[in-house]
Amino acid sequence: MSFNVATAAARLSIAPMMDWTDRHCRYFHRQISRQALLYTEMVTAPALVRGGAVHLLDYSVEEHPVALQLGGSDPKELAHAARLGADAGYDEINLNVGCPSDRVQSGTFGAVLMKTPGLVAECVAAMAAAVDVPVTVKCRIGVDDQDAEAILPDFIEQVHAAGCTYLIVHARKAWLQGLSPKENRDIPPLDYDLVLRMAAAFPDLPMSINGGIETLEQANALIAGGLNGAMIGRAAYHRPWDILAEADRVIFEAASPVSAREEVIDAMRPYISSHIGKGGRLHQITRHMLGLFAGQPGARVWRRVLSEKANRPGAGLEVLDEALEGMSHPDRLAG
């Protein structure tokens, strides 16, 4: 994937989310939008390089354009992991400088790296030297008591000079002490204006904004304000149809691949059958599909049937059929 194509796909991207954006989730999302850039969950460089967990790089070719997000702080190790990702065919390698979890902090990567921009620059330079695909960074505006207005320009300048070709900024600080990872997604105030000022100050570095974006209209407004793209996380996961079904038309001015939710389900059937045939469980895929009918009549029945029955031994496509039938005829649901 060329840099220009990567930038175009990043006009709307779906955020990397631990325990959520696995390969099954990404395949599901790709059935709804052909254009949006998808991200893996964060994969740690030590797991790939020292742990040999290369299965974490598995994905379906239908997921393209798809980016691999790496976590780590050792330049050599990240370069090795980036090579593994590029060799696996990922379109972009992204460095996580935003995750605030305790586990990430103890490994000296994620948001804590906002305190050491020089080290981040070393990591980016090593990764960029190791691969031919774009190397990007996802960061926060700062951490703890940092003055975001003061530190963010220096951080951006250093990572850009090191070879970062695209920056995604979560427009909140991360509080490494006193807030849980969940609280860090909501409590620190959003500062979209700061990110917009950074985009204006660094016109040669394409930039996306992340954090609190709930609609395509909001994403488009932020892009119109001077950004190259918007990244949506939880809204796209919990309401995938609302965000992704219109994304290709609204954001990319392209045709939408599907016109009804049922088409998405039909598109998932061969993938589900193949997964079950290899020994997988239905629930591993359908847990990501619970929000497909969010806000629609019968959505509660859809969620309930999938939640209660997809994890049962031997569960297969008949559970999808029952969930669909139950939405129209809840009185016919079996116990």
WOMO-V603493 format. One record per pair of residues at least 12 apart in sequence whose ideal C-beta (glycine too) atoms are under 8 Angstrom apart, sorted by sequence separation. I is the first residue (numbers start at 0). J is the second residue. D is the distance in Angstrom with one decimal. If there is no record, write none. Layout:
BEGIN
i:I j:J d:D
i:I j:J d:D
END
This chain:
BEGIN
i:13 j:25 d:8.0
i:25 j:37 d:4.6
i:69 j:81 d:6.6
i:96 j:108 d:7.9
i:97 j:109 d:6.5
i:98 j:110 d:5.9
i:171 j:183 d:7.3
i:174 j:186 d:7.7
i:194 j:206 d:7.2
i:217 j:229 d:7.8
i:289 j:301 d:7.5
i:290 j:302 d:8.0
i:321 j:333 d:7.2
i:42 j:55 d:4.8
i:95 j:108 d:6.7
i:96 j:109 d:6.9
i:97 j:110 d:5.3
i:123 j:136 d:6.5
i:171 j:184 d:7.9
i:174 j:187 d:6.2
i:195 j:208 d:7.9
i:208 j:221 d:5.4
i:218 j:231 d:6.5
i:244 j:257 d:6.7
i:271 j:284 d:5.5
i:289 j:302 d:4.9
i:305 j:318 d:6.7
i:308 j:321 d:7.1
i:25 j:39 d:7.4
i:42 j:56 d:7.2
i:95 j:109 d:5.6
i:96 j:110 d:6.6
i:173 j:187 d:7.1
i:194 j:208 d:5.0
i:270 j:284 d:7.3
i:271 j:285 d:7.8
i:304 j:318 d:6.6
i:305 j:319 d:7.8
i:13 j:28 d:6.0
i:69 j:84 d:7.0
i:172 j:187 d:4.6
i:96 j:112 d:4.7
i:138 j:154 d:6.9
i:171 j:187 d:4.2
i:289 j:305 d:5.9
i:20 j:37 d:7.2
i:22 j:39 d:7.9
i:67 j:84 d:4.1
i:77 j:94 d:7.0
i:96 j:113 d:6.2
i:119 j:136 d:7.1
i:151 j:168 d:8.0
i:171 j:188 d:6.9
i:191 j:208 d:6.6
i:212 j:229 d:5.6
i:267 j:284 d:7.1
i:288 j:305 d:6.8
i:289 j:306 d:6.8
i:304 j:321 d:5.6
i:305 j:322 d:5.4
i:20 j:38 d:6.1
i:21 j:39 d:7.8
i:171 j:189 d:5.7
i:208 j:226 d:5.3
i:212 j:230 d:7.4
i:213 j:231 d:7.9
i:304 j:322 d:3.8
i:20 j:39 d:6.4
i:21 j:40 d:6.0
i:39 j:58 d:7.4
i:170 j:189 d:4.9
i:171 j:190 d:7.3
i:207 j:226 d:6.3
i:212 j:231 d:4.9
i:286 j:305 d:7.7
i:20 j:40 d:5.3
i:67 j:87 d:7.6
i:138 j:158 d:8.0
i:170 j:190 d:5.3
i:206 j:226 d:5.7
i:207 j:227 d:6.1
i:208 j:228 d:7.7
i:209 j:229 d:7.5
i:212 j:232 d:8.0
i:214 j:234 d:7.4
i:240 j:260 d:5.8
i:285 j:305 d:4.8
i:11 j:32 d:7.8
i:19 j:40 d:7.1
i:170 j:191 d:5.3
i:189 j:210 d:5.5
i:206 j:227 d:5.7
i:207 j:228 d:3.8
i:208 j:229 d:5.6
i:209 j:230 d:3.9
i:213 j:234 d:4.8
i:267 j:288 d:7.2
i:301 j:322 d:5.0
i:304 j:325 d:5.4
i:13 j:35 d:5.8
i:18 j:40 d:7.0
i:47 j:69 d:8.0
i:67 j:89 d:4.1
i:136 j:158 d:5.2
i:189 j:211 d:5.0
i:205 j:227 d:4.1
i:206 j:228 d:7.8
i:207 j:229 d:6.0
i:208 j:230 d:7.0
i:209 j:231 d:7.8
i:212 j:234 d:6.7
i:300 j:322 d:7.0
i:301 j:323 d:7.5
i:11 j:34 d:7.2
i:12 j:35 d:6.2
i:13 j:36 d:7.3
i:15 j:38 d:3.9
i:17 j:40 d:5.3
i:66 j:89 d:6.2
i:69 j:92 d:6.4
i:71 j:94 d:7.9
i:96 j:119 d:5.8
i:170 j:193 d:6.9
i:205 j:228 d:7.5
i:207 j:230 d:5.1
i:209 j:232 d:6.8
i:240 j:263 d:7.8
i:282 j:305 d:8.0
i:286 j:309 d:7.3
i:10 j:34 d:8.0
i:11 j:35 d:4.8
i:12 j:36 d:4.0
i:13 j:37 d:5.4
i:14 j:38 d:6.4
i:15 j:39 d:6.1
i:16 j:40 d:6.7
i:17 j:41 d:6.2
i:65 j:89 d:6.2
i:66 j:90 d:6.1
i:67 j:91 d:7.2
i:69 j:93 d:6.9
i:70 j:94 d:7.9
i:170 j:194 d:4.9
i:264 j:288 d:7.8
i:285 j:309 d:4.5
i:301 j:325 d:7.3
i:11 j:36 d:7.2
i:12 j:37 d:7.3
i:13 j:38 d:6.3
i:15 j:40 d:5.8
i:37 j:62 d:5.8
i:42 j:67 d:6.6
i:44 j:69 d:5.4
i:63 j:88 d:8.0
i:65 j:90 d:6.0
i:66 j:91 d:3.8
i:67 j:92 d:5.5
i:68 j:93 d:4.4
i:69 j:94 d:5.9
i:70 j:95 d:4.5
i:94 j:119 d:7.2
i:113 j:138 d:6.3
i:147 j:172 d:6.3
i:300 j:325 d:4.5
i:301 j:326 d:5.5
i:8 j:34 d:6.6
i:12 j:38 d:6.5
i:15 j:41 d:5.7
i:39 j:65 d:7.1
i:42 j:68 d:6.8
i:43 j:69 d:7.3
i:44 j:70 d:6.7
i:45 j:71 d:6.5
i:64 j:90 d:4.7
i:66 j:92 d:7.2
i:67 j:93 d:6.8
i:68 j:94 d:7.7
i:69 j:95 d:6.7
i:113 j:139 d:5.9
i:168 j:194 d:4.8
i:195 j:221 d:7.7
i:199 j:225 d:5.7
i:300 j:326 d:5.1
i:8 j:35 d:7.2
i:9 j:36 d:5.0
i:37 j:64 d:7.1
i:38 j:65 d:7.4
i:39 j:66 d:7.0
i:41 j:68 d:4.9
i:42 j:69 d:6.0
i:43 j:70 d:4.6
i:44 j:71 d:3.3
i:49 j:76 d:7.7
i:56 j:83 d:6.5
i:63 j:90 d:6.2
i:64 j:91 d:7.6
i:66 j:93 d:5.3
i:68 j:95 d:5.5
i:136 j:163 d:4.9
i:145 j:172 d:7.3
i:198 j:225 d:5.0
i:214 j:241 d:7.7
i:215 j:242 d:6.5
i:264 j:291 d:7.5
i:282 j:309 d:4.2
i:8 j:36 d:4.0
i:36 j:64 d:5.2
i:37 j:65 d:4.8
i:38 j:66 d:4.9
i:39 j:67 d:5.2
i:40 j:68 d:7.2
i:41 j:69 d:7.2
i:42 j:70 d:7.0
i:43 j:71 d:6.0
i:48 j:76 d:5.1
i:56 j:84 d:6.3
i:60 j:88 d:7.6
i:70 j:98 d:6.8
i:94 j:122 d:6.1
i:110 j:138 d:7.9
i:113 j:141 d:5.9
i:114 j:142 d:6.5
i:134 j:162 d:5.9
i:135 j:163 d:6.2
i:138 j:166 d:7.0
i:140 j:168 d:6.4
i:198 j:226 d:5.2
i:214 j:242 d:7.7
i:222 j:250 d:8.0
i:263 j:291 d:6.6
i:281 j:309 d:4.4
i:282 j:310 d:4.0
i:297 j:325 d:7.3
i:298 j:326 d:7.7
i:304 j:332 d:7.0
i:36 j:65 d:7.5
i:37 j:66 d:7.1
i:38 j:67 d:7.9
i:39 j:68 d:5.5
i:41 j:70 d:4.7
i:44 j:73 d:6.9
i:58 j:87 d:7.7
i:94 j:123 d:6.4
i:110 j:139 d:5.3
i:113 j:142 d:4.7
i:134 j:163 d:6.3
i:135 j:164 d:6.2
i:136 j:165 d:7.9
i:137 j:166 d:7.8
i:138 j:167 d:7.5
i:139 j:168 d:7.5
i:140 j:169 d:7.4
i:143 j:172 d:7.3
i:168 j:197 d:6.8
i:195 j:224 d:5.3
i:198 j:227 d:7.5
i:280 j:309 d:7.7
i:281 j:310 d:7.4
i:297 j:326 d:3.1
i:300 j:329 d:5.3
i:36 j:66 d:6.2
i:38 j:68 d:5.4
i:53 j:83 d:6.5
i:134 j:164 d:6.3
i:135 j:165 d:4.2
i:136 j:166 d:5.5
i:137 j:167 d:4.2
i:138 j:168 d:6.0
i:139 j:169 d:5.1
i:140 j:170 d:6.1
i:142 j:172 d:6.1
i:143 j:173 d:7.9
i:191 j:221 d:6.6
i:195 j:225 d:5.4
i:215 j:245 d:5.9
i:219 j:249 d:6.7
i:280 j:310 d:6.7
i:296 j:326 d:7.4
i:297 j:327 d:6.8
i:5 j:36 d:7.5
i:45 j:76 d:6.5
i:48 j:79 d:4.9
i:56 j:87 d:4.5
i:58 j:89 d:7.9
i:111 j:142 d:6.8
i:114 j:145 d:7.6
i:133 j:164 d:4.4
i:135 j:166 d:6.8
i:136 j:167 d:7.2
i:137 j:168 d:7.8
i:138 j:169 d:7.0
i:140 j:171 d:6.6
i:141 j:172 d:4.9
i:142 j:173 d:4.9
i:143 j:174 d:6.0
i:195 j:226 d:6.8
i:215 j:246 d:6.2
i:219 j:250 d:6.7
i:260 j:291 d:5.5
i:29 j:61 d:5.7
i:44 j:76 d:4.6
i:47 j:79 d:7.6
i:48 j:80 d:5.6
i:94 j:126 d:6.8
i:110 j:142 d:5.4
i:113 j:145 d:7.0
i:133 j:165 d:6.2
i:135 j:167 d:6.8
i:137 j:169 d:7.0
i:139 j:171 d:6.3
i:140 j:172 d:5.8
i:141 j:173 d:7.8
i:142 j:174 d:7.2
i:143 j:175 d:5.8
i:194 j:226 d:7.3
i:218 j:250 d:6.7
i:260 j:292 d:6.2
i:282 j:314 d:7.2
i:297 j:329 d:7.4
i:300 j:332 d:7.3
i:25 j:58 d:6.9
i:26 j:59 d:5.4
i:29 j:62 d:5.4
i:44 j:77 d:4.9
i:47 j:80 d:4.6
i:56 j:89 d:7.7
i:70 j:103 d:6.5
i:139 j:172 d:6.0
i:142 j:175 d:5.6
i:143 j:176 d:6.9
i:191 j:224 d:7.9
i:216 j:249 d:7.9
i:281 j:314 d:4.3
i:285 j:318 d:7.3
i:25 j:59 d:7.9
i:53 j:87 d:8.0
i:72 j:106 d:7.4
i:92 j:126 d:6.0
i:116 j:150 d:7.8
i:127 j:161 d:7.0
i:128 j:162 d:7.5
i:139 j:173 d:4.7
i:215 j:249 d:4.7
i:280 j:314 d:7.3
i:281 j:315 d:6.2
i:285 j:319 d:7.3
i:292 j:326 d:7.1
i:22 j:57 d:6.1
i:26 j:61 d:6.4
i:44 j:79 d:7.2
i:48 j:83 d:7.7
i:71 j:106 d:7.6
i:72 j:107 d:4.7
i:119 j:154 d:7.3
i:123 j:158 d:5.3
i:127 j:162 d:3.2
i:166 j:201 d:7.9
i:215 j:250 d:6.3
i:260 j:295 d:7.9
i:22 j:58 d:4.9
i:26 j:62 d:6.1
i:44 j:80 d:3.8
i:47 j:83 d:5.5
i:70 j:106 d:7.3
i:72 j:108 d:4.4
i:126 j:162 d:7.6
i:127 j:163 d:7.7
i:22 j:59 d:6.5
i:25 j:62 d:4.9
i:71 j:108 d:5.1
i:113 j:150 d:7.3
i:116 j:153 d:6.1
i:120 j:157 d:4.3
i:124 j:161 d:4.2
i:281 j:318 d:6.1
i:42 j:80 d:7.6
i:70 j:108 d:4.9
i:92 j:130 d:6.0
i:116 j:154 d:4.3
i:119 j:157 d:7.0
i:120 j:158 d:5.6
i:123 j:161 d:4.1
i:124 j:162 d:5.5
i:166 j:204 d:5.8
i:168 j:206 d:6.5
i:170 j:208 d:5.8
i:70 j:109 d:6.2
i:119 j:158 d:5.7
i:123 j:162 d:5.4
i:165 j:204 d:7.4
i:166 j:205 d:7.4
i:167 j:206 d:7.5
i:168 j:207 d:7.3
i:170 j:209 d:6.9
i:171 j:210 d:5.2
i:22 j:62 d:7.2
i:25 j:65 d:6.4
i:72 j:112 d:6.2
i:92 j:132 d:6.1
i:94 j:134 d:7.2
i:96 j:136 d:5.7
i:97 j:137 d:5.2
i:99 j:139 d:7.9
i:117 j:157 d:6.5
i:120 j:160 d:6.9
i:121 j:161 d:7.2
i:123 j:163 d:5.1
i:164 j:204 d:7.9
i:165 j:205 d:4.9
i:166 j:206 d:4.9
i:167 j:207 d:4.5
i:168 j:208 d:5.9
i:169 j:209 d:4.5
i:170 j:210 d:4.4
i:171 j:211 d:7.9
i:275 j:315 d:5.9
i:91 j:132 d:5.8
i:92 j:133 d:7.4
i:93 j:134 d:7.7
i:94 j:135 d:7.3
i:96 j:137 d:6.5
i:97 j:138 d:5.3
i:113 j:154 d:6.6
i:116 j:157 d:4.6
i:120 j:161 d:3.9
i:163 j:204 d:7.1
i:164 j:205 d:7.4
i:165 j:206 d:7.3
i:166 j:207 d:7.4
i:167 j:208 d:7.6
i:168 j:209 d:6.7
i:169 j:210 d:4.7
i:170 j:211 d:7.4
i:90 j:132 d:6.2
i:91 j:133 d:4.8
i:92 j:134 d:5.3
i:93 j:135 d:4.7
i:94 j:136 d:5.0
i:95 j:137 d:6.0
i:96 j:138 d:4.1
i:97 j:139 d:4.9
i:116 j:158 d:7.0
i:119 j:161 d:7.8
i:151 j:193 d:6.9
i:155 j:197 d:6.1
i:159 j:201 d:6.5
i:165 j:207 d:7.2
i:167 j:209 d:5.6
i:89 j:132 d:6.8
i:90 j:133 d:7.8
i:91 j:134 d:7.7
i:92 j:135 d:7.3
i:93 j:136 d:6.9
i:94 j:137 d:7.3
i:96 j:139 d:7.3
i:99 j:142 d:7.7
i:147 j:190 d:6.8
i:272 j:315 d:7.7
i:85 j:129 d:7.7
i:91 j:135 d:5.8
i:93 j:137 d:5.7
i:159 j:203 d:7.5
i:271 j:315 d:7.8
i:272 j:316 d:6.6
i:77 j:122 d:5.0
i:81 j:126 d:4.2
i:85 j:130 d:4.0
i:148 j:193 d:6.5
i:152 j:197 d:6.9
i:155 j:200 d:8.0
i:156 j:201 d:7.6
i:159 j:204 d:4.8
i:271 j:316 d:6.2
i:72 j:118 d:6.3
i:84 j:130 d:7.5
i:85 j:131 d:6.7
i:147 j:193 d:6.1
i:151 j:197 d:6.1
i:155 j:201 d:5.7
i:74 j:121 d:4.7
i:78 j:125 d:4.1
i:82 j:129 d:4.9
i:85 j:132 d:5.2
i:74 j:122 d:4.9
i:77 j:125 d:6.1
i:78 j:126 d:5.5
i:81 j:129 d:5.1
i:82 j:130 d:6.1
i:152 j:200 d:6.4
i:268 j:316 d:5.9
i:271 j:319 d:7.7
i:73 j:122 d:7.7
i:77 j:126 d:5.3
i:81 j:130 d:5.0
i:155 j:204 d:6.8
i:184 j:233 d:7.6
i:39 j:89 d:7.9
i:72 j:122 d:6.6
i:74 j:124 d:7.3
i:75 j:125 d:6.4
i:78 j:128 d:6.9
i:79 j:129 d:7.4
i:140 j:190 d:5.9
i:240 j:290 d:7.8
i:71 j:122 d:7.2
i:74 j:125 d:3.7
i:78 j:129 d:4.0
i:236 j:287 d:7.6
i:239 j:290 d:5.7
i:240 j:291 d:5.9
i:268 j:319 d:7.5
i:74 j:126 d:7.8
i:238 j:290 d:5.6
i:239 j:291 d:6.1
i:240 j:292 d:7.5
i:241 j:293 d:6.8
i:15 j:68 d:4.3
i:81 j:134 d:6.9
i:140 j:193 d:5.8
i:237 j:290 d:4.6
i:240 j:293 d:7.0
i:241 j:294 d:7.2
i:12 j:66 d:7.7
i:36 j:90 d:7.9
i:41 j:95 d:5.0
i:140 j:194 d:7.0
i:236 j:290 d:6.8
i:239 j:293 d:8.0
i:36 j:91 d:7.6
i:38 j:93 d:6.8
i:238 j:293 d:4.6
i:264 j:319 d:6.1
i:8 j:64 d:4.3
i:237 j:293 d:6.4
i:238 j:294 d:7.1
i:41 j:98 d:6.3
i:69 j:126 d:7.8
i:5 j:64 d:7.0
i:264 j:323 d:7.2
i:4 j:64 d:7.2
i:113 j:173 d:7.4
i:45 j:106 d:7.4
i:167 j:228 d:7.9
i:165 j:227 d:7.6
i:261 j:323 d:7.4
i:0 j:63 d:7.6
i:43 j:106 d:7.0
i:110 j:173 d:3.9
i:167 j:230 d:5.5
i:0 j:64 d:6.0
i:111 j:175 d:6.1
i:43 j:108 d:7.6
i:110 j:175 d:6.5
i:66 j:135 d:7.3
i:68 j:137 d:7.0
i:104 j:175 d:6.0
i:97 j:169 d:5.1
i:137 j:209 d:7.3
i:91 j:165 d:7.7
i:93 j:167 d:7.6
i:99 j:173 d:4.0
i:99 j:174 d:7.1
i:97 j:173 d:6.7
i:99 j:175 d:5.9
i:15 j:93 d:7.4
i:99 j:178 d:7.4
i:15 j:95 d:7.4
i:100 j:180 d:4.5
i:17 j:98 d:7.6
i:99 j:180 d:5.5
i:8 j:90 d:7.6
i:98 j:180 d:7.4
i:17 j:100 d:7.9
i:99 j:183 d:4.5
i:5 j:90 d:6.1
i:4 j:90 d:7.9
i:5 j:91 d:5.4
i:0 j:90 d:3.8
i:0 j:91 d:7.0
i:137 j:230 d:8.0
i:15 j:137 d:7.4
i:5 j:132 d:7.8
i:5 j:133 d:4.8
i:2 j:133 d:5.5
i:0 j:132 d:6.4
i:0 j:133 d:7.6
i:12 j:167 d:7.4
i:9 j:165 d:6.1
i:9 j:167 d:7.9
i:5 j:164 d:7.6
i:6 j:165 d:6.4
i:5 j:165 d:6.9
i:2 j:164 d:5.8
i:12 j:207 d:6.4
i:14 j:209 d:5.9
i:9 j:205 d:7.2
i:9 j:207 d:5.7
i:6 j:205 d:5.2
i:11 j:215 d:7.7
i:11 j:218 d:6.3
i:28 j:235 d:7.3
i:31 j:239 d:5.9
i:35 j:243 d:6.5
i:31 j:240 d:6.7
i:28 j:239 d:6.3
i:32 j:243 d:4.1
i:35 j:246 d:5.4
i:59 j:270 d:7.7
i:10 j:222 d:6.8
i:24 j:236 d:7.5
i:27 j:239 d:7.3
i:31 j:243 d:3.9
i:32 j:244 d:7.5
i:34 j:246 d:6.6
i:35 j:247 d:7.7
i:31 j:244 d:5.4
i:34 j:247 d:4.7
i:32 j:246 d:4.6
i:33 j:247 d:6.0
i:28 j:243 d:6.0
i:31 j:246 d:7.9
i:32 j:247 d:5.4
i:35 j:250 d:7.7
i:12 j:228 d:6.3
i:14 j:230 d:5.1
i:16 j:232 d:5.7
i:20 j:236 d:7.7
i:34 j:250 d:7.2
i:10 j:227 d:6.9
i:11 j:228 d:6.4
i:12 j:229 d:7.7
i:13 j:230 d:7.3
i:14 j:231 d:6.6
i:16 j:233 d:7.4
i:19 j:236 d:5.6
i:34 j:251 d:4.3
i:9 j:227 d:6.7
i:10 j:228 d:4.5
i:11 j:229 d:6.1
i:12 j:230 d:4.6
i:13 j:231 d:6.3
i:14 j:232 d:3.5
i:9 j:228 d:4.3
i:10 j:229 d:7.6
i:11 j:230 d:7.8
i:12 j:231 d:7.6
i:13 j:232 d:7.3
i:34 j:253 d:5.7
i:11 j:231 d:7.1
i:16 j:236 d:6.5
i:33 j:253 d:7.2
i:6 j:227 d:6.3
i:9 j:230 d:8.0
i:14 j:235 d:7.6
i:6 j:228 d:7.8
i:13 j:235 d:5.0
i:13 j:236 d:7.9
i:32 j:255 d:7.9
i:33 j:256 d:5.1
i:32 j:256 d:7.3
i:31 j:256 d:7.2
i:30 j:256 d:7.1
i:31 j:257 d:6.2
i:30 j:257 d:6.8
i:13 j:243 d:7.9
i:31 j:263 d:5.7
i:30 j:263 d:5.0
i:11 j:246 d:5.4
i:27 j:263 d:7.5
i:30 j:266 d:4.4
i:30 j:267 d:6.4
i:11 j:250 d:4.4
i:10 j:250 d:5.6
i:11 j:251 d:7.2
i:27 j:267 d:6.3
i:10 j:251 d:6.4
i:26 j:267 d:7.8
i:7 j:251 d:7.9
i:26 j:270 d:5.9
i:23 j:274 d:7.4
i:27 j:284 d:7.1
i:23 j:283 d:5.9
i:27 j:287 d:5.2
i:23 j:284 d:4.4
i:27 j:288 d:5.9
i:24 j:287 d:4.1
i:23 j:287 d:5.8
i:21 j:287 d:7.8
i:19 j:287 d:7.3
END
